[in-house]
Amino acid sequence: MPTSGSGRGDVGRRIADRRAKLGLSQEEVADHAGLAASYVRYAERRPDAPDTAALLRIAAALDTPAATLLGAGNDLPPGLGEAGRHPRLVAMDGPECRERLSTHGVGRVAVSTPHGPAILPVNYTVVDGGVAFRTGQDSPAARAAGAEAAFEVDQIDDALSRGWSVLVTGPARQVTDPAEVRRLDETAHSEPWAGGARDRWVRIAPARITGRRIETG
């Protein structure tokens, strides 16, 4: 299976990054995928994608679409596929929502600005059950502090026409305690992708967490 449009080793890097995000060892991924651990190690180092069957197994073990590991459609919005057959919209319970929210990633925060409402992508982390993100002092995302905030994460699988979304709502505040700021800096999994001076932490205390997923069959 080719990796058109991706650089050398990108598929292996995506496999390794996803595995690290889930906190899984190569042996655990291999066990879930029904593959040899040596093959998973090889897949993370090789310059091209594994064969189709192995890629699908690894993607299933990592709970992510194979297309995501391939980097397909990275320059396009998700959801270009046709609707699946007999789709069902299923409400997720609290534990499943928190599991999907996971510990970090990229999500979207809704804010009010002088030019109207805006929805902005941010790198986030989950600490003590709260959603925290770093932003600039005068950035639009900083306007979430001091108000009731809405934060959303999702995952879309174009190939299987299914996906899920989790919505967190609750009061947001700027983190000002130096010890808490230092702890957030130390536990952050990534610097903000947008770069620049982003030293203001905003934390959302979840008052309500809801989620839904689309199943097909």
C-alpha positions in Angstrom: 0.0 0.0 0.0 1.7 3.2 -1.1 2.1 6.3 1.1 1.6 8.9 -1.5 2.1 12.4 -0.3 3.9 11.4 2.9 7.6 11.7 3.7 9.9 8.7 4.3 9.0 6.9 7.5 5.8 8.9 8.2 3.6 5.8 8.6 6.0 4.2 11.1 6.1 7.5 12.9 2.3 7.8 13.1 2.1 4.2 14.4 4.7 5.0 17.1 3.1 8.3 18.0 -0.3 6.7 18.3 1.0 3.8 20.4 2.8 6.2 22.7 -0.3 8.3 23.1 -2.2 5.2 24.2 0.6 4.2 26.6 1.0 0.8 24.9 4.2 -1.1 24.4 5.1 -2.7 21.1 4.4 -6.1 22.6 0.9 -5.0 23.7 0.1 -3.7 20.2 1.4 -6.9 18.6 -0.7 -9.0 21.0 -3.9 -7.0 20.2 -3.1 -7.1 16.5 -2.2 -10.8 16.4 1.2 -10.0 15.0 4.8 -10.7 16.2 6.3 -7.9 18.3 9.3 -7.9 15.9 6.9 -7.0 13.1 5.5 -4.0 15.0 9.0 -2.8 15.7 9.9 -3.2 12.0 6.7 -1.4 11.0 7.6 1.6 13.1 11.1 1.8 11.5 10.3 1.0 7.8 10.1 3.7 5.2 6.8 2.6 3.7 3.5 1.2 5.0 3.0 -2.4 6.1 0.9 -4.6 3.8 -2.8 -3.9 3.9 -3.8 -6.8 6.2 -1.1 -5.9 8.8 -1.9 -2.2 8.6 -5.6 -2.9 9.3 -4.7 -5.1 12.3 -2.3 -2.5 13.7 -4.9 0.3 13.2 -7.6 -1.8 15.0 -5.1 -2.4 17.9 -4.5 1.3 18.1 -8.2 2.2 17.8 -7.6 4.5 14.9 -8.5 4.4 11.2 -5.9 3.0 8.8 -6.3 6.1 6.7 -5.1 8.2 9.7 -1.9 6.1 9.9 -1.4 6.6 6.2 -1.9 10.4 6.5 -4.6 10.2 3.8 -6.6 13.5 3.4 -4.4 15.4 5.9 -5.0 18.5 3.8 -8.8 18.0 3.6 -11.6 18.1 6.2 -12.7 14.7 7.4 -16.1 13.3 6.4 -15.8 13.2 2.6 -17.1 9.6 2.5 -20.7 8.6 1.8 -23.0 7.7 4.7 -22.7 4.1 5.8 -25.5 1.6 5.5 -28.1 1.6 8.4 -26.3 4.2 10.5 -27.1 4.5 14.2 -26.4 7.4 16.5 -25.4 6.1 19.9 -25.1 8.1 23.1 -21.9 7.3 25.0 -21.8 7.1 28.8 -19.5 9.0 31.1 -16.6 6.5 31.3 -16.6 6.0 27.5 -16.6 9.8 26.9 -13.6 10.2 29.3 -11.8 7.4 27.6 -12.3 9.0 24.2 -11.3 12.4 25.6 -8.1 10.6 26.7 -5.2 12.6 28.1 -4.2 15.0 25.3 -4.5 15.8 21.7 -6.1 18.6 19.5 -9.6 19.8 20.3 -11.7 22.9 19.6 -12.9 25.5 22.0 -15.8 27.8 21.4 -15.4 31.5 22.4 -17.2 34.8 21.9 -15.2 37.5 20.2 -15.9 41.1 19.2 -16.4 39.8 15.7 -18.9 37.1 16.7 -18.6 33.5 17.9 -15.5 31.5 16.9 -14.4 27.9 17.2 -10.6 27.5 17.6 -8.3 24.4 17.5 -6.0 24.1 20.5 -3.5 21.5 21.9 -5.0 20.2 25.1 -4.2 18.0 28.0 -6.4 16.4 30.7 -5.2 16.9 34.3 -7.2 15.9 37.3 -10.3 15.5 35.2 -10.1 19.0 33.8 -9.3 20.1 30.2 -6.4 22.6 30.0 -4.8 24.3 27.0 -2.1 26.9 26.5 -2.6 30.1 24.5 -1.3 33.6 24.0 -2.2 36.4 26.4 -4.3 38.3 23.9 -5.3 35.4 21.6 -9.0 34.8 20.8 -8.8 31.4 22.7 -7.9 33.2 25.9 -11.4 34.8 25.9 -12.7 31.4 27.1 -11.4 32.3 30.6 -13.9 33.7 33.0 -16.9 32.3 31.1 -18.9 29.1 30.5 -16.9 27.3 27.9 -17.6 24.5 25.3 -14.8 22.2 24.2 -15.1 19.4 21.7 -12.9 16.5 20.4 -13.8 14.0 17.7 -12.6 11.3 15.4 -13.9 10.6 11.9 -13.3 7.4 9.9 -14.0 8.2 6.2 -13.4 4.6 5.1 -16.0 3.1 7.4 -18.3 6.2 7.6 -18.3 6.2 11.3 -17.0 8.4 14.1 -17.5 9.9 17.5 -17.5 13.2 19.3 -17.2 14.3 22.9 -18.5 17.7 24.2 -17.2 19.2 27.5 -19.0 22.2 29.0 -18.2 24.0 32.2 -16.6 27.2 33.7 -13.2 28.2 32.3 -10.6 30.1 34.2 -7.0 31.3 33.7 -4.5 29.3 35.8 -2.6 31.9 37.8 -1.1 29.8 40.7 2.6 29.4 39.9 2.7 25.8 41.2 -0.2 24.8 39.1 1.2 26.5 36.0 4.5 24.7 36.6 2.8 21.4 36.9 0.8 21.9 33.7 4.1 22.9 31.9 5.7 19.8 33.1 2.9 17.4 32.3 2.1 18.9 28.8 2.6 16.3 26.1 3.5 18.9 23.4 4.3 22.5 22.9 1.5 24.3 21.1 1.6 23.4 17.4 1.1 27.0 16.4 4.3 28.0 18.1 4.9 31.5 19.4 4.6 32.9 22.9 1.8 30.9 24.4 2.3 30.9 28.2 -1.3 31.4 29.4 -3.0 28.3 30.7 -6.8 28.1 30.6 -8.5 25.2 32.5 -12.1 24.1 31.9 -13.7 22.3 34.9 -16.2 19.8 33.3 -19.7 20.4 34.6 -21.1 18.1 31.8 -19.5 15.6 29.5 -21.6 14.1 26.7 -20.7 12.1 23.6 -22.1 10.3 20.6 -20.8 7.9 18.1 -22.0 6.8 14.7 -22.2 3.0 14.1 -23.0 1.3 10.8 -24.2 -2.2 10.1 
